[in-house]
Amino acid sequence: MQVTERAEEEFLFSDDFYEDDVVDEKSEDTWKVLIVDDDPEIHSVTQLALSDVLVLGRSLEYLHAYSGQDACQLIESRDDIVLVLLDVVMETDDAGLNVVKYIRNELKRQDIRIVLRTGQPGYAPEESVIKDYDINDYKTKTELTRRKLVTTVYAAIRSYQQIHTINQSQQGLEKVIGATSELLELHNITDYAHGVLEQFKSLLANITASVFCARGQGVIDGADDLSLYVLAQSGLQAAIVNQKCSQVLDSDVTEALNRCFTQKAHHFDDNYVSLYLARGDFRTVVYLAINEPMPEFAKPLLEVFLTNVVTGYENVHLFQKLNNAAYKDWLTDLPNRLAFVNELEYFSHIDQDDFVAVLIDISQFSDINDGLGQDIGNQLLKAVAARLKGYGSTCKVARVGSDVFGLIGLSSVLTPERLSATFIDPFSAGDQFLPISACFGFCRQGDAGGRGVEVLNQINIALNLAKKDRNVNYMYYAKEMEDQTLWRLGMIRQLRHDFKANRLALWYQPQLELSSGRVIGAEALLRWQTEDGQFISPAVFVPLAEYSGLIIDIGDWVINQACNQIKVLEQNGFNDVGISVNVSIPQFKRSNFVNSIIDATKQHQVASNKLELEITENILMDDPQVVIESLTRLKQEQISIALDDFGTGYSSMNYLLQLPIDRLKVDRSFVQSIGDSEHSFIAETIISLGKQLDLKVIAEGIEDIEQQEHLIKHGCDEVQGFYYAKPMPSNEFIEYLKNKK
């Protein structure tokens, strides 16, 4: 039986309205319902049937389309449509189904609810179509009484709300996961706090301003109280960051923050939300100013996010502690060596040649530490650090080593004069006021290497040279210094190799009694012949051996070689010829130095009085009392002692009188000027002094007969020099002695 359009209208009104249909407290929001039908009367009848109906507290607002094509365009242009009442047959028999396909497949709108209506049951979609395209309901128009229509609409909108809430929750969880991932990449507390506020803005659209607050102690430099400080802000002023909340925020905001912090609970208001976050010892409060109440569905998501936030906040603190342990000096709270190297890395790449990097080494710090105690030494270091911080934020300051500080800044600020002036006034350390000095190594940006460690090495080269130069206390790095250093390291490496390969040897320069010409001994002189046959001057390699510490092993070897040579001389019948050996400062500093000399004479079974040790005034100046005691013990073993290069140093006469020496050696520089009437008095004075002290006097570097005659005239006892014989290997020395008989 065919149903007329008028009959359809009658069916829509065939039931009376029931009081318990759909009644809710009314909201200002509305549900957007789209009516799609090519019959205008259906639009009017449907709207009339649903008039004054409230669904979940909202009234219905209607949109209209009179064809499938119009419906598709309208749905595409709006995202607030929740329900479509859709006629199946319009401009074509399947126009309604095409709209369904467009909504689900093209627009990917799975949340919109769809109710199909048709006045021609024969055109009903198959069951599979209803399932595949998630059609909420299908009714013939004859079935839709007012009551059924209201019930169908209510069920559809209720379904929409559930799906929409699920979608929002899913999207919210995706945002939470994304936000958490981004926050995990932030390891600085300030950056993390700012990142949290930015993520809140992406999660909740109704935030107008926000602050992230925590107690400043241990987080903000200089904060030593328990007040809340602003760690980050959004929508306010940047100047409030790192300031006390009570000083920079409105009183209402401060009150809300303090209440949340003390009550340890969230607070939700129509205009703001204050959130309490705590994990272990780490506590913080986030304040969000909002322009509408927070929806209920957002609160569970917020809790999930806050759980991740507080975990991340704890991790950031732990990372900060690890970072401080790795990059901060525990004593001075300055950046440490690693941090300074990182700064040097940046320094080496900036295109500004008016910057300079500096290393500062405190002179004699070890003496202060040993003499006054480590506690005073630590307080001194903190005092130095505090004074260096006075160069301001334009300079980077770090503690690079035990008593070494590093600075990076403008070359017009970090000058040798200004840095030296920094150390003029004494430093307060405990109850001590300590005057100290320092040496400085500089590297200009234009001379800096490509990496931080390279720059540090360059400045260190300059600093070491400054420490060795008694005339200045600073040095600027230059490429030639590094070349010299590389050469020195190469030479030291080669010296170690050749020493192990027995390429070092002792040559002997005869020493003669001036009055008779008799050979009374020889000075053992070290010679180094490389693998290619080249001789390296002792003036070159002896300082390198002392610098590297190799002189200790070489010195022991020299003593044993000299004792062995004495044995060889005895075996060849030269029982009255002794061997003189030079001794260096590093050898003297060894605690077992004296015993090693005595043990060598006993091991080689030689008379100890045939071994003579030559020391210089520099050894005496280093630690006079220790030297005197050591020489006294050697003298008790009848080992002879000669003071070499006498007159070139600055030892006092008092120490000279205490030394148990047997001979004075007149330096070759004084011998060369002995024929000069203006300068010969020095050699004459030394000879005269030796006589008065009842010491033998030997002059070295005799090159001609005139020098010999002057020495004879002034009573010199012994001589050595090219005029008599050059240094020679052991076998040649034996032949020389045989020829002198």
Residue pairs with C-beta under 8 A, 6 or more apart in sequence:
3 119
3 141
3 142
5 39
5 41
5 119
7 142
8 42
8 45
8 119
8 141
8 142
9 41
9 45
11 141
11 142
11 143
11 144
11 145
12 45
12 46
12 49
12 141
12 144
12 145
12 146
12 149
13 49
13 145
13 146
14 145
14 146
15 145
15 146
15 147
15 148
17 146
17 147
18 147
21 53
21 147
21 150
21 151
21 154
22 53
22 54
22 55
22 150
22 154
23 54
24 54
24 55
24 56
24 57
24 58
25 57
26 54
26 57
26 58
26 59
27 57
27 58
29 58
30 58
30 59
30 60
30 61
31 55
31 58
31 59
31 60
31 61
31 82
31 83
31 157
32 61
32 63
32 78
32 80
32 81
32 82
32 83
33 50
33 60
33 61
33 62
33 63
33 81
33 82
33 83
33 84
33 85
33 153
34 62
34 63
34 64
34 65
34 71
34 74
34 75
34 81
34 83
34 84
34 85
35 42
35 43
35 46
35 47
35 62
35 63
35 64
35 65
35 85
36 65
36 66
36 67
36 68
36 70
36 71
36 84
36 85
36 86
36 87
36 90
36 96
36 99
37 43
37 46
37 66
37 85
37 86
37 87
37 90
37 117
38 66
38 67
38 87
38 90
38 91
39 87
40 66
42 87
42 141
43 62
43 64
46 85
46 149
47 62
49 146
49 149
49 150
50 60
50 149
50 150
50 153
52 59
53 59
53 60
53 150
53 153
55 153
55 154
55 157
55 158
56 157
56 158
56 161
60 153
63 74
63 78
63 81
65 71
65 74
66 90
67 90
67 91
67 95
68 90
68 91
68 92
68 95
68 96
68 98
68 99
69 91
71 84
71 86
71 99
72 98
72 99
72 102
72 103
74 81
75 81
75 84
75 99
75 102
75 103
75 107
75 109
75 112
76 107
81 112
82 111
82 112
82 113
82 157
82 160
82 164
83 112
83 113
83 114
83 115
83 136
83 153
83 156
83 157
83 160
84 99
84 103
84 112
84 113
84 114
84 115
85 115
85 117
85 153
86 96
86 99
86 100
86 114
86 115
86 116
86 117
87 95
87 96
87 116
87 117
87 118
87 119
88 94
88 95
88 96
88 97
88 116
88 117
88 118
88 120
88 123
88 124
88 125
89 95
89 96
89 118
89 119
89 120
89 123
90 96
92 98
93 123
96 116
96 118
97 125
97 129
97 133
100 114
100 116
100 129
100 133
100 135
101 133
103 109
103 112
103 114
104 110
104 133
104 134
110 134
110 163
110 167
111 160
111 163
111 164
111 167
112 160
113 136
113 156
113 157
113 159
113 160
114 133
114 134
114 135
114 136
115 135
115 136
115 137
115 138
115 139
115 152
115 153
115 156
116 125
116 130
116 135
116 137
116 138
116 139
117 138
117 139
117 140
117 141
117 144
118 124
118 138
118 140
118 141
119 140
119 141
119 142
121 140
124 138
124 140
125 135
125 138
129 135
130 138
136 155
136 156
136 159
137 152
137 155
137 156
139 148
139 152
144 152
165 297
168 297
169 297
169 300
169 301
172 203
172 297
172 298
172 301
173 301
173 304
175 202
175 203
176 203
176 301
176 304
176 305
176 308
179 199
179 202
179 203
179 305
179 308
180 305
180 308
180 309
180 312
182 195
182 199
183 192
183 195
183 196
183 199
183 308
183 309
183 312
184 312
184 315
186 192
186 195
186 312
186 316
187 316
187 319
187 320
187 323
188 316
188 320
189 219
189 231
189 316
189 317
189 320
190 231
190 232
190 241
192 312
192 313
192 316
193 212
193 214
193 231
193 232
193 284
194 212
194 232
194 234
196 212
196 232
196 286
196 309
196 312
196 313
197 210
197 211
197 212
197 232
197 233
197 234
197 286
198 234
199 305
200 207
200 210
200 234
200 286
200 288
201 207
201 210
201 234
203 298
203 301
203 302
203 305
204 288
204 290
204 294
204 298
204 302
206 290
206 291
206 292
206 294
207 234
207 235
207 288
207 289
207 290
208 235
208 289
208 290
208 291
209 233
209 234
209 235
209 236
209 288
209 289
210 233
210 234
210 235
210 286
210 287
210 288
210 289
211 230
211 232
211 233
211 234
211 236
211 240
211 245
211 249
211 253
211 257
211 286
211 287
212 230
212 231
212 232
212 233
212 284
212 286
213 228
213 229
213 230
213 231
213 245
213 257
213 261
213 284
213 285
213 286
213 287
214 228
214 229
214 231
214 282
214 283
214 284
214 285
215 223
215 226
215 227
215 228
215 229
215 283
216 223
216 225
216 227
216 228
216 229
216 242
216 244
217 223
217 224
217 225
217 226
219 229
219 231
220 229
220 231
220 242
223 229
227 244
227 245
227 246
228 244
228 245
228 246
228 254
228 257
228 258
228 261
228 285
229 242
229 243
229 244
229 245
230 240
230 241
230 242
230 243
230 244
230 245
230 248
230 249
231 241
231 242
231 284
232 241
233 240
233 241
235 289
237 248
239 248
240 248
240 249
245 253
245 254
245 257
246 254
249 257
253 272
253 287
256 267
256 272
256 274
256 287
257 274
257 285
257 287
259 267
259 274
260 266
260 267
260 274
260 275
260 276
260 285
260 287
261 276
261 283
261 285
263 276
264 276
264 278
265 276
266 273
266 274
266 275
266 276
267 273
267 274
268 293
268 294
268 299
270 290
270 292
270 293
271 289
271 290
272 287
272 288
272 289
272 290
273 287
273 288
273 290
273 294
274 285
274 286
274 287
274 288
275 285
275 286
275 287
275 288
275 302
275 306
276 283
276 285
277 283
277 284
277 285
277 286
277 306
277 309
277 310
277 313
278 284
278 310
279 310
279 311
279 313
279 314
280 314
282 310
282 313
282 314
282 317
284 310
284 313
294 302
326 338
327 335
327 336
327 338
327 339
327 342
328 334
328 335
328 336
328 339
329 335
329 336
329 398
329 399
331 378
331 381
331 382
331 399
332 381
332 382
332 385
332 399
333 385
334 385
334 389
334 397
334 398
334 399
334 405
335 343
335 396
335 397
335 398
335 399
336 398
336 399
336 400
337 398
337 399
337 400
337 401
339 398
340 396
340 398
340 400
340 406
340 452
340 456
341 452
341 453
341 456
342 452
343 396
343 398
343 408
343 452
344 357
344 408
344 448
344 452
344 453
344 455
344 456
345 451
345 452
345 455
346 452
347 355
347 357
347 408
347 445
347 448
347 452
347 455
348 445
348 448
348 449
348 450
348 451
348 452
348 454
348 455
349 450
350 445
352 445
353 444
353 445
353 446
354 410
354 411
354 412
354 445
355 408
355 409
355 410
355 411
355 444
355 445
356 408
356 409
356 410
356 411
356 414
356 442
356 443
356 444
356 445
357 406
357 407
357 408
357 442
357 443
357 445
357 448
357 455
357 459
358 406
358 407
358 408
358 414
358 419
358 440
358 441
358 442
358 443
358 459
359 400
359 404
359 405
359 406
359 440
359 441
359 456
359 459
359 460
359 462
359 463
360 388
360 404
360 405
360 406
360 407
360 419
360 438
360 439
360 440
361 403
361 404
361 438
361 439
361 440
361 441
361 463
361 467
362 380
362 384
362 403
362 404
362 436
362 437
362 438
363 436
363 437
363 438
363 439
364 436
365 377
365 380
365 402
365 403
365 436
366 403
368 376
368 377
368 380
368 434
368 436
369 376
369 377
372 429
372 432
375 430
376 429
376 430
376 432
376 434
377 429
379 428
379 429
379 430
380 427
380 429
380 432
380 434
380 436
381 399
381 403
383 427
383 428
383 429
384 405
384 427
384 436
385 397
385 399
385 405
387 422
387 427
388 397
388 405
388 407
388 422
389 397
391 397
391 407
391 409
391 413
391 414
394 409
394 410
394 413
395 407
395 408
395 409
395 410
395 413
395 414
396 406
396 407
396 408
396 409
397 405
397 406
397 407
398 405
398 406
398 407
399 405
399 406
400 406
400 456
404 463
406 456
406 459
407 414
411 444
414 442
416 440
416 442
416 473
416 474
419 438
419 440
419 474
420 438
420 440
420 473
420 474
423 436
423 437
423 438
426 433
426 434
426 435
426 436
427 433
427 434
427 435
427 436
428 434
437 473
438 473
439 463
439 466
439 467
439 473
439 474
440 463
440 466
440 473
440 474
440 475
441 459
441 460
441 461
441 462
441 463
441 464
441 465
441 466
441 474
441 475
441 477
442 459
442 462
442 474
442 475
442 476
442 477
443 455
443 458
443 459
443 462
443 476
443 477
444 476
444 477
447 458
447 477
447 478
447 479
448 454
448 455
448 458
449 455
449 457
449 458
457 482
458 477
458 481
458 482
459 477
461 477
461 481
461 482
461 485
462 475
462 476
462 477
462 481
463 475
465 475
465 481
466 472
466 473
466 474
466 475
469 475
475 481
488 544
488 547
491 536
491 540
491 541
491 544
492 544
492 545
492 547
492 548
492 550
494 530
495 528
495 541
495 544
495 545
495 548
495 550
496 548
496 550
498 504
498 528
498 530
498 531
499 550
499 553
499 554
499 557
501 531
503 528
503 529
503 530
503 531
504 526
504 527
504 528
504 554
504 557
505 526
505 527
505 529
505 729
506 524
506 525
506 526
506 527
506 558
506 561
506 562
506 565
506 730
507 524
507 525
507 526
507 527
507 727
507 728
507 729
507 730
507 733
508 522
508 523
508 524
508 525
508 565
508 579
508 727
508 728
508 729
508 730
508 733
509 522
509 523
509 525
509 720
509 725
509 726
509 727
509 728
510 519
510 521
510 522
510 720
510 724
510 725
510 733
510 736
510 737
511 519
511 520
511 521
511 522
511 523
511 580
511 698
511 718
511 719
511 720
512 518
512 519
512 520
512 718
512 719
512 720
512 724
513 519
513 520
513 717
513 718
514 708
514 711
514 712
514 716
514 717
514 718
514 719
515 712
515 717
518 740
519 577
519 736
519 737
519 740
520 576
520 577
520 578
520 718
521 577
521 578
521 579
521 580
521 612
522 577
522 578
522 579
522 580
522 733
523 579
523 580
523 581
523 582
523 614
523 700
523 720
523 727
524 558
524 561
524 562
524 565
524 579
524 580
524 581
524 582
525 538
525 727
526 538
526 542
526 554
526 558
527 535
527 538
527 727
528 535
528 536
528 538
528 541
529 535
529 536
530 536
542 551
542 584
544 550
545 551
545 554
546 584
546 585
546 586
549 586
551 584
551 586
551 587
552 586
552 587
552 590
555 583
555 584
555 586
555 587
556 596
556 600
558 581
559 581
559 596
559 597
559 600
559 611
560 600
560 603
560 604
562 579
562 581
562 611
563 579
563 600
563 601
563 603
563 604
563 606
563 611
564 604
565 579
565 730
566 578
566 579
566 604
566 606
566 607
566 610
566 611
567 604
567 605
567 606
568 730
568 734
569 575
569 577
569 579
569 734
569 737
570 606
572 734
572 737
572 738
574 734
574 737
577 610
577 737
578 609
578 610
578 611
578 612
578 640
579 610
579 611
579 612
580 612
580 613
580 614
580 640
580 642
581 611
581 612
581 613
581 614
582 614
582 644
583 613
583 614
583 615
583 619
584 619
585 618
585 619
585 622
587 593
588 615
588 619
588 622
588 626
588 627
588 630
589 622
589 623
590 596
593 630
594 630
594 633
594 634
597 611
597 613
597 634
597 637
597 639
598 608
598 634
598 637
598 639
601 607
601 608
601 611
601 637
601 639
607 638
608 637
608 638
608 639
609 638
609 639
609 640
611 639
611 640
612 639
612 640
612 641
612 642
612 662
612 663
613 634
613 639
613 640
613 641
613 642
614 642
614 643
614 644
614 665
615 627
615 631
615 641
615 642
615 643
615 644
616 643
616 644
616 645
616 649
617 643
617 645
617 646
617 648
617 649
617 650
617 651
618 649
619 627
620 627
620 649
620 651
620 655
620 659
621 649
621 650
621 651
624 651
624 655
627 659
628 655
628 658
628 659
628 660
631 641
631 659
631 660
631 661
632 660
634 641
634 660
635 641
635 660
640 662
640 663
641 659
641 660
641 661
641 662
641 663
642 661
642 662
642 663
642 664
642 665
642 698
643 656
643 659
643 661
643 663
643 664
643 665
644 665
644 667
645 665
645 667
646 664
646 665
646 666
646 667
646 686
647 666
647 667
647 670
647 682
647 686
648 667
648 669
656 693
657 693
661 695
662 695
662 696
663 690
663 695
663 696
663 697
663 698
663 718
664 686
664 689
664 690
664 693
664 695
664 696
664 697
664 698
665 697
665 698
665 699
665 700
666 683
666 686
666 687
666 697
666 698
666 699
666 700
666 716
667 700
667 701
668 700
668 701
668 721
669 701
670 679
670 682
670 683
670 686
671 683
671 699
671 700
671 701
671 702
671 707
671 711
671 721
672 701
672 703
672 707
673 679
673 680
673 682
673 683
674 680
674 683
674 684
674 707
674 710
674 711
675 706
675 707
675 710
680 710
683 699
683 710
683 711
683 714
684 714
686 697
687 697
687 699
687 711
687 714
687 715
687 716
688 714
688 715
690 696
690 697
690 717
691 697
691 715
696 717
696 718
697 715
697 716
697 717
697 718
698 716
698 717
698 718
698 719
698 720
699 707
699 711
699 716
699 718
699 719
699 720
699 721
700 719
700 720
700 721
701 720
701 721
701 722
702 708
702 711
702 719
702 720
702 721
702 722
702 723
702 724
703 721
703 722
703 723
704 723
705 723
707 721
707 723
708 719
708 723
711 719
725 736
728 736
